[in-house]
Amino acid sequence: MKLWRHLRTLVAYLAPDPALVSPRKHIAILAVLLAVAAIAGAVVLTPSHRTKSQGTKPDAWKLLRQRVSDRAQVDLFDDFSQGLDAWETRDNRPSTWSYDKNGFVSLGALSLYAPSLQMTNYDLDALVQIEAKGLGLVFRADSSRNYQVAKLLVDGSGPMPSLAIERYAVISGHASLPILSRYPQHFQQDALYRVHLEVRGDSFALYIQGNLVDYWTDSRLKVGGVGLFCSPGQHGRVAWIRVSHNTDSVGRMCSLLASMF
């Protein structure tokens, strides 16, 4: 089969001369082959769903490449040290964003992280600071008219205000009614908050400083990436953002394999 010929070629590429291969590389080769075997086994066991008018079997090699691609690691990171070219707005540049003296980015109007826009499931991590009133995280954004929002808001006044989470969806440019939940600790003006958002199918989980703050389901948007913004009167800044998926050892191996196919 063509599939196994490609696998033999892969083995030859990884170990052209067995006598020169170190034990560490033997382990790497074995791990790659195990990953291929697991994915290939899934391909073989997947029903072909042939119709009566289709008398041919699916291309096993094509299915394998698709499985490897789907399982490959995605790890996007931006600390804004290389500029804002990866971020886009309706005007194609985040002109309302600016840098402060520490190299953080002060947020303005909604801007989307272009490399993430075709993603479906992922983890969003960011290190942010709220300077006044709040800031917004955007996910499952396919454009500036369709996206989900989780806002971090300063709730109340006085020396010890609270931190609240407001979430809603924007569909065709129209925002749904917001749902509010509260962070269990008081807001600290000078604190850098580590935000972690898990996006999985119709389910979402939001963590702040490692604490689960909210979990919900919403089926309105299936595909889309991430973004950041501050509404008028709000001020916030971000040190870095990361969008990742399949970051385990199998995901890393599949990324290696995908680059060889």
Protein Blocks (a to p, Z undefined) as FASTA:
>chain_A
ZZlmmmmmmmmmmmmblklpcfklmmmmmmmmmmmmmmmmmmmmpcfkiafklmbdcdfk
lmmmmmmmmmpccddddehlnojklpccfkopafkbccdfkopacdddddddfklmmpmb
dcdddddddfbhpacddehiabfkbccddddddededjbdcddddddddeehiacddddd
ddfbdcdfkbccddddddehjbccddeehiafbdcddfkbmbdcddddddehiacddfbd
cddehkafklmmmmmmmmmZZ
